[in-house]
Structures are given as structure tokens and as C-alpha cells.
Amino acid sequence: MATIEMYIDPYCPYCAKAKRLLTAKGQTWAEIDVIADPKRRAEMRDRASGRNTVPQIFIDGQHIGGCDDLHALDAKGGLDPLLAA
């Protein structure tokens, strides 16, 4: 199973949407709350090439992007192979 990390804001609807997709695929992930620990937002920006919005999703260390990026990857059939790795 892949290792998934997701930088989140607990009140973010896009974070919830990304979580629903991953849950539907039977995945678990580590959540990094950038509201509870604001220093982690700078870490997120560094890892996500300057992107400041949540969620920012990483699968096995590879930056996937945000919620829309995750869904687009799934729509073109690229998500399942990453999750199976």
C-alpha cells in the first residue's frame, strides 16, 4: 500500500472531498493540519513548489497536487497504479 500524506485544514471542503475519494479506494493517510501547526504550512509550500492552498497531497513522496489534481489523476486512470505501488 502506498504512503499518503495530506496537508489539510479541518474546515476545508476540498480536503473532505479528497478524503472521500481516498476512502472510497480503501486508503489511509497521514494528515498534517496546517491550522493547528502553522509552521507546517511553510513546510508544505516548500514541498509543493510554492503552492499554498490545501489540500496538498503526496503519494510515496511524489507531489500529486490538490483535490482537483487528485480527481483528474483518477479520471485518467493514473491514481490506482500509484496506490497499488
Secondary structure, DSSP 8 states (H G I E B T S, - for coil): ---EEEEE-TT-HHHHHHHHHHHHTT---EEEETTTSTHHHHHHHHHTTT--SS-EEEETTEEEESHHHHHHHHHTT-HHHHHH-
